[in-house]
Amino acid sequence: MAHRRERALAVADAAGARSVAVSAPAAVTWLTGYVPDIETGPSPFALSAIAVLAEDANATLVVSEDEEEGARETGCEVVTYPGFGIGPLDTVANAAGALREALAGVSVAIDAGSFPAALTIDLEWIDVERDLAQARAVKDPDEVERIREAIAVCDAGQAVARAEARPGMTELDLWAVTRAAMETAAGSRLPVLADLVSGPRTADVGGPPGLRVVEEGDLVLCDLVPRVSGYWGDSCATFALGEPTEEARSAHARSLETLEAVVAEIRPGALAGDLDRLARAALDFPHHTGHGLGTSWHEEPRLVPDSAVRLEPGMVVAIEPGSYAGIGVRVEQIVLVNGAGCEVLSTHSLAL
Amino acid sequence: MAHRRERALAVADAAGARSVAVSAPAAVTWLTGYVPDIETGPSPFALSAIAVLAEDANATLVVSEDEEEGARETGCEVVTYPGFGIGPLDTVANAAGALREALAGVSVAIDAGSFPAALTIDLEWIDVERDLAQARAVKDPDEVERIREAIAVCDAGQAVARAEARPGMTELDLWAVTRAAMETAAGSRLPVLADLVSGPRTADVGGPPGLRVVEEGDLVLCDLVPRVSGYWGDSCATFALGEPTEEARSAHARSLETLEAVVAEIRPGALAGDLDRLARAALDFPHHTGHGLGTSWHEEPRLVPDSAVRLEPGMVVAIEPGSYAGIGVRVEQIVLVNGAGCEVLSTHSLAL
């Protein structure tokens, strides 16, 4: 935690600000370990939780009373304002008052793409959202542990999706048992971003599960991205119900070979743009070759054309080449860049 | 839609602004019908969708290209900026540029508790978040239809929770089949706020489902709040597995009588504070007696102590008295205030 707080303060310093105040859940979790609820949108009783960081001071969380218990568990200082209750609602004024109490001065670097305008009154603020996002790319060891846990949850979901998929069920039926497996593995409800599509829908690259009935011979493309204790896992597999066609076998084999070829090139100093080019030379797909993940589900290093980002030890990278000509196939693994090359963190089956 | 846009422009006018720009999903849906994704937090590829409203003009949605199709379905004008893709990410600058294109002038009333600070640069803005939230209390007829649909989804979930609950399953197991029933009824994934607790946990008023194993004789408190096409439903029931205790029967009977007593008093002109007092005189509970719902899951009219809000036709009110002494029991129905009294929209079983 100390390392990433230093990086955040360095970002602020470079922008001429003495302190940092962030509101995006990804930034708040990164700097404090606090995990804001996100699944049901903004609360009528609270503004976004705010994390404040100043030199020579512990981090402070500015939250509603509803969030106090979770905020205190982080070991941060906590300043609260009234939350869910039976009194009048004056959330903006209450949150602004609490933030004033937490700030040491008026000069502050913020993540202005999400930071509430109402809380910037009387502040001298400067936007450092992009720089802070880039500062998250190299993970501290405690972050890697969290990501391992999230990937274990992905693996549990992938195993159940593969085991339970059968003709006659809807995509939503399969989704329900898959999500349940992940939530049971985690012991709690989880936010989950997911593609779960079957048959011809796989050619659309992705999409949410719907009422389509899965049929014998279908491919199922299952991309699971749960947030566990504030860190996102990610995983994708594509499997066939019954005997796959030759076309599916071929697309799957080429996707898997491309994934393995990229994984083999992951090492400190590798250029993200080169890794993307390697995948794109082998396979035609419209999306990134891969991306970092952590407190957000897509961050640096992005494996995209011409990226000049060089891999460093401690970066966590999802690699997910695919093929979508007529039928869609995608396979994905998460790797941790280490001193020599990388460690593959994902353990789920990639078989067709 | 025309009615609520007029109300929003009146709010802006009263604040001295010529136009409205809002970012909270509840406000965006209310003014445009567009339903932003919320379940996985802020997107790395987009800022919050923004709805812009100016006199004598159609509403405009400022969204990333990822959201363009859904935005166009609303019939609004749409201004887009790049979204999910393989190019460099410059989301804040892109969104700010698109917003400038959509705004007719610099004087604008915003919902500053969520409106991104980055988008307020060069604007003369004033915060009207509270006034806009209050303007949502009376629903237009198309909104009532949406709420009926959301309540039908609640009813489907309540029926399955009651039918499927049995000793030996975890709360999360019961949650999975309940959520699946709601999503199958809606035909798609849904954001859902929920309490699903069993046994002694019911005395905590609510909480998320966990790994507790449901036992014979337990009470199950099930409060389901799904968002369907942008509008939230709400419902609560408490039921016993096997033979309920005398204590449970008594608490349930008193909760149900209190609910019925409040429903009987719902009519135009009734004072929200009086309805709260009526419930609180009969039963001891720490939360509101009820609340409005619509594009947010808690809004005016709030049935809380001393509220001076008077009910009007077109208001939709959730009424949810409970009792939490040793064991927790809560029952809830949604009503629509009409000319004479009210119509109960909920159809789920309230039996113990």
Contacts between the chains, C-beta under 8 A, distances in Angstrom:
chain1	res1	chain2	res2	distance
A	24	B	41	7.9
A	24	B	42	5.6
A	25	B	41	5.0
A	25	B	42	7.0
A	26	B	41	7.3
A	26	B	42	7.4
A	38	B	38	7.5
A	38	B	39	7.4
A	38	B	40	6.7
A	38	B	41	3.8
A	39	B	38	7.4
A	39	B	39	5.3
A	39	B	40	8.0
A	39	B	191	6.0
A	39	B	192	7.8
A	39	B	193	7.7
A	40	B	38	6.8
A	40	B	191	5.3
A	40	B	192	7.4
A	40	B	193	4.4
A	40	B	225	7.6
A	40	B	227	7.5
A	40	B	297	6.8
A	41	B	24	7.9
A	41	B	25	5.0
A	41	B	26	7.3
A	41	B	38	3.9
A	41	B	191	6.9
A	41	B	227	7.9
A	41	B	296	8.0
A	42	B	24	5.6
A	42	B	25	7.0
A	42	B	26	7.4
A	42	B	113	7.8
A	42	B	114	5.5
A	44	B	133	7.7
A	44	B	296	5.5
A	44	B	297	7.2
A	44	B	298	4.4
A	44	B	299	6.5
A	45	B	298	7.4
A	47	B	113	5.3
A	47	B	114	7.4
A	48	B	114	7.6
A	84	B	287	7.6
A	86	B	276	7.8
A	86	B	286	7.9
A	86	B	287	6.7
A	86	B	288	5.4
A	86	B	304	4.4
A	86	B	305	5.8
A	87	B	304	7.2
A	89	B	130	7.6
A	89	B	302	7.6
A	90	B	130	7.6
A	91	B	113	6.2
A	92	B	112	6.6
A	92	B	113	4.5
A	92	B	127	6.6
A	92	B	129	6.1
A	92	B	130	7.4
A	95	B	113	7.5
A	110	B	117	6.5
A	112	B	92	6.6
A	112	B	116	6.4
A	112	B	117	4.4
A	112	B	118	3.6
A	113	B	42	7.8
A	113	B	47	5.3
A	113	B	91	6.2
A	113	B	92	4.6
A	113	B	95	7.4
A	113	B	116	5.4
A	113	B	118	5.1
A	114	B	42	5.5
A	114	B	47	7.4
A	114	B	48	7.6
A	114	B	116	5.8
A	115	B	116	6.8
A	115	B	117	4.6
A	115	B	118	7.6
A	116	B	112	6.4
A	116	B	113	5.5
A	116	B	114	5.8
A	116	B	115	6.8
A	116	B	116	7.7
A	116	B	117	6.8
A	117	B	110	6.5
A	117	B	112	4.4
A	117	B	115	4.6
A	117	B	116	6.8
A	117	B	117	4.8
A	117	B	119	7.7
A	117	B	120	4.7
A	117	B	125	6.7
A	117	B	127	7.6
A	118	B	112	3.5
A	118	B	113	5.1
A	118	B	115	7.6
A	118	B	127	5.5
A	118	B	129	7.4
A	119	B	117	7.7
A	120	B	117	4.6
A	120	B	120	7.5
A	125	B	117	6.7
A	127	B	92	6.6
A	127	B	117	7.6
A	127	B	118	5.5
A	129	B	92	6.1
A	129	B	118	7.4
A	130	B	89	7.6
A	130	B	90	7.6
A	130	B	92	7.4
A	133	B	44	7.6
A	170	B	184	7.1
A	172	B	180	6.8
A	172	B	183	5.4
A	172	B	184	5.5
A	172	B	187	7.8
A	172	B	188	7.8
A	172	B	189	7.7
A	173	B	180	7.0
A	173	B	184	7.6
A	175	B	180	7.9
A	175	B	183	7.6
A	175	B	189	7.3
A	176	B	176	5.7
A	176	B	177	7.3
A	176	B	179	6.9
A	176	B	180	3.5
A	176	B	183	7.2
A	177	B	176	7.3
A	179	B	176	6.9
A	179	B	179	7.9
A	180	B	172	6.8
A	180	B	173	7.0
A	180	B	175	7.9
A	180	B	176	3.5
A	183	B	172	5.4
A	183	B	175	7.6
A	183	B	176	7.2
A	184	B	170	7.1
A	184	B	172	5.5
A	184	B	173	7.6
A	184	B	211	7.4
A	187	B	172	7.8
A	187	B	210	6.5
A	187	B	211	5.0
A	188	B	172	7.7
A	188	B	208	6.4
A	188	B	210	6.2
A	189	B	172	7.7
A	189	B	175	7.2
A	189	B	208	5.2
A	189	B	209	6.6
A	191	B	39	6.0
A	191	B	40	5.3
A	191	B	41	7.0
A	192	B	39	7.8
A	192	B	40	7.5
A	193	B	39	7.7
A	193	B	40	4.4
A	208	B	188	6.4
A	208	B	189	5.1
A	209	B	189	6.6
A	210	B	187	6.5
A	210	B	188	6.2
A	211	B	184	7.4
A	211	B	187	5.0
A	225	B	40	7.6
A	227	B	40	7.5
A	227	B	41	8.0
A	276	B	86	7.9
A	286	B	86	7.9
A	287	B	84	7.7
A	287	B	86	6.7
A	288	B	86	5.4
A	296	B	41	8.0
A	296	B	44	5.5
A	297	B	40	6.8
A	297	B	44	7.2
A	298	B	44	4.4
A	298	B	45	7.3
A	299	B	44	6.5
A	302	B	89	7.6
A	304	B	86	4.4
A	304	B	87	7.2
A	305	B	86	5.8
